[in-house]
Amino acid sequence: MDLLMKLKGIAERHTRMKALGVDAIGVTNERILSPTRAIIDGRETILAGTNNYMGITFDAECIAAGKKALDEFGTGTTGSRIANGSFALHADLENEFAAFLARRHCIVFTTGYQANLGMMSGLAGPRDTIYLDADSHSSIYDGCTLSGAKLVRFRHNDAADLDKRLSRGEQDEGGGKLVVLEGIYSMLGDRAPLADFIEVKKKHGFQLLVDEAHSFGVLGPNGRGLADEAGLEREVDFIVGTFSKSVGAIGGFGAGDHPYFEYLRYAMRPYMFTASSSPASVATSLAAIRKLAAEPQRRTRLMENSARLFHGFKALGLDLGCDVVSPVVAVRCPDEPTTIAMWDALLKAGVYVNIALPPGTPNKLCLLRCSVSAAHSEAEIDRVIELFGAVVAEGHGKKVVNG
């Protein structure tokens, strides 16, 4: 049996896409002009699908910090944190993040994906049970698999369904219970109803982890995420997140207040056996977190831009992923060919958005996913709305309009 024959279906699907005259896989930014613009296929293009929420990737202080770290620490660490890969910068970043999050402890990972692998597998083991929102990110699912814990899915954002499943499982002998939610769900832009889940927590006594990957820096009076926005931070036991969104770099973090939290370093294989983040990436992240703390106006600008795009799409009659203003604004499409055709028309018109297709989407949805940045100008947001309207009017996306 040819090991790669299992990929035949993927190859055939890609061939069908190319037969439509489009290849949406691996679009290349030939040149990045700013946080919101790039040259793609020789055309200047508005970037509306980058997750660059704070628009911080071209900040002069962050760039200078990265260059300085290259000069002082070199290009890489060449080892894991447990071996030779801990530099003073890593400890500085962990202390800065812990202070920003108002948590006692923070552990920095090389990627956000690795953070979820590490935290899930470090917190839970074969005798434990992880209760997981069905729409959770793949990295969370993979971390659960790595943990060896029993996995119980509950309906998306449904605290009553979690309550039911916890009640059924209370006869199980031994083991702890971990419930995992996300602050902002990356595909549709909706939020976990945290207060409802906290009520269930009070009843059943589990430990709660919130993945703030898309909500960190974005939500709350302090920019700490969903729990900050809801005023329920003390009810959340663990936080996980990434640097690749609001921080504009590469890396991830886990944070908490438990007295044994630091010992997770010696229980997480993805942390123990991966080379640590490069000095330049750590230094830019450190500069960025200080910038986010000092400049709350970035969050204000982001939410203004998000509302502008959301209501602009609503005025066009587009079928959106959720009914709450969020930096993630997803347009539902009826099928894969329509999604591909509309995405291609938008790109050729000068705006890049994410094309999101099953199995990477909840409930087999086909989506055109936009992510808003604090760096977008009002004119850029209006241009994105205008181009969506033009593409729909040309017939590429008539089926994406409500009614």
C-alpha positions in Angstrom: 0.0 0.0 0.0 1.4 3.4 -1.1 1.4 5.5 2.1 0.5 8.7 0.2 -2.5 7.2 -1.6 -4.5 8.4 1.3 -3.9 11.9 -0.1 -5.7 11.1 -3.4 -8.9 12.8 -2.3 -7.1 16.0 -1.3 -5.2 16.0 -4.7 -8.5 15.6 -6.6 -10.1 18.4 -4.7 -7.2 20.7 -5.4 -7.4 19.7 -9.1 -11.1 20.7 -9.2 -10.2 24.1 -7.7 -7.5 24.7 -10.3 -10.0 23.7 -13.0 -12.0 26.7 -12.0 -9.0 28.9 -12.8 -8.1 29.5 -9.2 -5.5 28.2 -6.7 -6.3 29.6 -3.3 -3.7 27.5 -1.5 -0.6 29.3 -0.4 -1.1 32.8 -1.8 2.2 34.6 -1.9 2.8 38.1 -0.6 5.5 39.3 -3.0 6.1 42.4 -0.9 4.6 43.6 2.3 4.0 47.4 2.2 2.4 47.9 5.6 0.3 46.0 8.1 -2.7 46.4 5.8 -1.3 46.3 2.3 0.9 44.0 0.1 1.8 43.2 -3.4 0.0 40.0 -4.5 0.2 38.9 -8.2 1.8 42.2 -9.0 -1.2 44.2 -7.6 -1.3 46.4 -4.5 -3.9 44.6 -2.3 -5.7 45.5 0.9 -5.0 42.8 3.5 -8.2 41.9 5.2 -7.3 38.4 6.4 -4.1 38.5 8.4 -5.2 38.4 12.1 -2.9 41.4 12.6 -5.4 42.8 15.0 -3.3 45.5 16.6 -1.4 46.3 13.4 1.8 46.2 15.3 4.0 44.3 12.8 5.7 47.5 11.4 6.0 49.3 14.7 9.4 51.0 14.8 10.1 50.1 18.4 9.3 46.5 17.9 11.5 46.3 14.8 14.4 48.0 16.6 14.1 45.6 19.5 14.3 42.6 17.2 17.4 44.0 15.4 19.1 44.7 18.8 18.4 41.1 19.9 20.0 39.8 16.7 23.1 41.8 17.4 23.3 40.8 21.1 22.0 37.2 21.1 22.4 35.9 17.6 20.0 34.3 15.2 18.7 31.3 17.3 18.8 29.5 20.6 19.8 26.1 19.2 18.2 24.3 22.1 15.1 23.7 24.2 14.3 25.6 27.4 15.2 22.6 29.5 18.6 22.3 27.9 20.5 25.4 26.7 17.7 27.4 25.2 16.7 29.7 28.1 18.0 33.2 27.6 17.4 36.2 29.8 15.0 37.5 27.2 12.7 34.5 27.7 12.4 35.2 31.5 11.8 38.9 30.8 9.0 38.1 28.4 7.4 35.6 30.8 7.5 38.2 33.6 6.1 40.9 31.4 3.3 38.6 30.2 2.4 37.5 33.7 2.2 41.2 34.8 0.1 42.1 31.8 -2.3 39.2 32.5 -2.3 39.8 36.3 -1.3 36.2 36.8 1.4 34.7 39.1 2.9 32.5 36.4 3.5 32.5 32.7 5.3 30.0 30.4 6.3 31.0 26.9 6.2 28.5 24.0 7.8 28.6 20.6 4.4 28.7 18.8 0.8 29.1 19.7 0.0 25.7 18.4 2.7 24.3 20.7 1.2 26.2 23.6 -2.1 24.3 23.2 -0.3 21.0 22.7 1.7 21.6 25.9 -1.0 23.0 28.1 -3.6 20.3 27.3 -1.1 17.4 27.7 0.5 18.9 30.8 -2.8 19.7 32.6 -4.6 16.5 31.8 -3.6 12.8 31.7 -5.1 9.4 31.1 -7.1 9.4 34.3 -8.6 12.8 33.6 -11.5 14.1 31.4 -11.4 17.1 29.1 -14.7 18.7 28.2 -14.3 20.5 24.9 -16.4 22.9 22.9 -17.1 21.1 19.7 -15.9 24.1 17.6 -12.5 24.2 19.3 -9.4 24.9 17.2 -7.4 21.9 15.8 -4.5 22.6 18.1 -6.7 22.1 21.1 -8.0 18.8 19.8 -4.5 17.7 19.1 -3.4 18.6 22.6 -6.3 16.6 24.0 -5.2 13.6 22.0 -1.6 14.0 23.2 -2.8 14.1 26.8 -4.4 10.7 26.7 -7.3 12.1 28.7 -10.9 11.0 28.0 -12.5 13.6 25.6 -16.1 14.7 25.9 -17.4 17.2 23.4 -20.3 19.5 24.2 -22.4 21.6 21.8 -20.8 24.9 20.8 -21.3 27.7 23.3 -24.0 25.6 25.1 -23.4 25.7 28.9 -26.6 23.6 29.5 -25.2 20.8 27.3 -21.9 20.9 29.3 -23.9 20.7 32.5 -25.8 17.7 31.2 -22.6 15.9 30.2 -20.8 16.6 33.4 -23.8 15.2 35.4 -23.6 12.0 33.4 -19.9 11.7 34.0 -20.0 12.3 37.8 -20.1 8.5 38.5 -16.6 8.1 36.9 -14.0 7.2 39.4 -11.1 9.5 40.1 -9.4 11.9 37.8 -9.8 15.7 37.3 -12.0 17.6 34.9 -10.8 20.3 32.6 -13.2 22.4 30.5 -11.8 24.3 27.5 -13.4 27.3 25.9 -12.2 30.0 23.4 -12.5 33.7 23.9 -13.3 34.5 20.2 -13.8 31.5 17.9 -11.5 32.0 14.9 -13.9 31.0 12.1 -17.2 32.8 12.9 -16.0 35.5 15.4 -18.5 34.5 18.1 -17.6 34.5 21.8 -18.1 32.0 24.6 -20.9 33.0 27.0 -18.4 32.9 29.9 -20.8 33.8 32.7 -23.1 30.8 31.8 -20.1 28.5 31.9 -19.0 29.9 35.2 -22.4 29.0 36.7 -21.8 25.4 35.6 -18.3 25.5 37.1 -19.7 26.5 40.5 -22.0 23.5 40.4 -19.5 20.9 39.3 -16.1 22.2 40.4 -14.0 21.6 37.3 -11.0 23.6 36.3 -11.4 26.0 33.4 -9.0 27.0 30.6 -9.8 29.7 28.1 -7.9 30.0 24.8 -7.6 33.7 24.3 -5.7 33.4 21.0 -8.0 35.7 19.1 -9.3 37.7 22.1 -6.0 38.6 23.7 -5.1 42.2 23.2 -8.6 42.7 21.7 -11.2 42.3 24.4 -11.6 43.8 27.9 -10.6 47.1 29.5 -7.1 45.9 29.9 -6.9 43.9 26.7 -6.5 40.6 28.5 -9.3 38.9 26.6 -12.8 37.5 27.2 -12.5 36.9 30.9 -11.3 40.5 31.3 -14.2 41.8 29.3 -16.7 39.7 31.4 -15.1 40.7 34.7 -14.6 37.0 35.5 -10.8 36.6 35.4 -10.6 35.1 38.9 -13.0 32.3 37.8 -10.7 31.2 35.0 -7.9 28.8 36.1 -5.7 28.8 33.1 -5.2 31.0 30.0 -3.5 30.1 26.7 -2.7 32.2 23.7 -0.5 33.1 20.8 1.9 35.8 19.8 0.9 35.5 16.1 -2.2 37.7 16.3 -2.2 40.8 18.5 1.5 40.6 19.4 2.5 40.4 15.7 5.3 37.8 16.2 5.7 34.0 16.6 5.2 32.2 19.9 2.6 31.3 22.5 1.9 31.4 26.2 0.2 29.6 29.0 -0.6 31.4 32.3 -2.2 30.7 35.7 -2.0 31.1 39.4 -1.8 27.5 40.7 1.2 27.0 43.0 2.4 24.0 40.9 2.0 25.8 37.6 5.8 26.2 37.1 6.2 22.4 37.3 4.3 22.1 34.0 7.6 22.9 32.4 8.8 19.4 33.3 5.5 17.6 32.3 4.9 19.1 28.8 6.8 17.2 26.0 6.0 19.9 23.4 7.8 22.4 25.7 10.6 20.1 26.8 11.7 18.8 23.4 11.3 21.9 21.1 13.9 24.6 20.5 13.0 27.8 22.2 11.9 31.0 20.4 14.6 33.0 18.6 16.0 36.0 20.4 14.6 38.4 17.8 11.1 37.0 18.1 11.2 37.2 21.9 12.5 40.7 21.8 9.8 41.9 19.4 7.1 40.2 21.5 8.5 41.9 24.6 8.4 45.3 22.9 4.9 44.6 21.5 3.3 43.7 24.9 4.7 46.9 26.4 3.2 48.8 23.5 -0.2 47.1 24.0 -0.2 48.1 27.6 0.8 51.7 26.9 -1.5 52.2 23.9 -5.1 51.1 24.7 -6.3 53.3 21.9 -5.3 50.5 19.5 -8.1 48.4 21.0 -10.5 51.3 20.6 -9.5 51.8 17.0 -9.8 48.0 16.3 -13.4 47.8 17.6 -14.4 50.9 15.7 -13.0 49.4 12.5 -14.7 46.0 13.3 -18.1 47.7 13.8 -17.6 49.6 10.5 -17.0 46.5 8.5 -19.7 44.5 10.3 -22.4 47.0 9.8 -21.2 47.7 6.2 -21.6 44.0 5.4 -25.0 43.9 7.2 -26.1 46.8 5.0 -25.2 44.7 1.9 -27.4 42.0 3.2 -24.6 39.5 3.6 -25.1 36.4 5.7 -22.6 36.8 8.5 -21.1 34.2 10.8 -22.4 35.7 14.0 -24.5 38.7 15.2 -21.9 40.3 17.5 -19.3 42.8 16.4 -15.9 41.1 16.4 -12.6 41.6 14.6 -13.4 38.3 12.8 -16.2 39.0 10.3 -17.1 35.9 8.3 -19.4 35.7 5.3 -21.3 32.5 4.8 -21.4 31.0 1.3 -23.7 28.3 0.0 -21.1 25.9 -1.5 -17.4 25.5 -2.3 -17.5 26.7 -6.0 -19.3 29.9 -5.0 -16.8 30.6 -2.2 -13.8 30.0 -4.5 -15.3 32.2 -7.3 -16.1 35.0 -4.9 -12.7 34.8 -3.2 -10.9 35.0 -6.6 -13.0 37.9 -7.8 -12.2 39.8 -4.6 -8.5 39.1 -4.9 -8.4 40.3 -8.5 -10.3 43.4 -7.4 -7.7 44.2 -4.8 -8.6 42.7 -1.4 -7.3 39.6 0.2 -9.5 37.6 2.6 -9.3 34.1 4.0 -11.0 31.3 2.2 -12.3 28.8 4.8 -13.7 25.4 3.7 -14.5 22.1 5.3 -13.1 20.3 7.2 -11.4 23.4 8.7 -14.8 25.0 9.5 -17.6 24.2 11.9 -20.7 22.4 10.6 -19.1 22.1 7.1 -19.6 25.8 6.4 -18.0 27.6 3.5 -16.8 31.0 4.5 -15.0 34.1 3.3 -13.3 35.2 6.5 -12.2 38.8 7.1 -10.0 39.9 10.1 -9.9 43.6 11.0 -6.8 45.5 12.1 -6.4 48.6 14.2 -4.1 49.8 11.4 -6.9 49.8 8.7 -8.0 53.2 7.7 -11.7 54.0 7.4 -11.1 54.3 3.6 -9.6 50.8 3.5 -12.6 49.4 5.4 -15.0 51.2 3.1 -13.1 49.9 0.1 -13.4 46.3 1.3 -17.2 46.8 1.8 -17.4 48.4 -1.7 -15.6 45.5 -3.3 -17.7 42.9 -1.6 -20.8 44.7 -2.9 -19.4 44.9 -6.4 -18.5 41.2 -6.4 -22.0 40.3 -5.3 -23.6 42.6 -7.8 -21.6 41.0 -10.6 -23.2 37.7 -9.7 -20.3 35.9 -8.1 -22.0 35.8 -4.7 -25.7 36.4 -5.1 -26.4 33.4 -2.9 -24.5 34.9 0.1 -27.1 37.6 0.5 -29.8 37.0 3.1 -33.3 36.6 1.8 
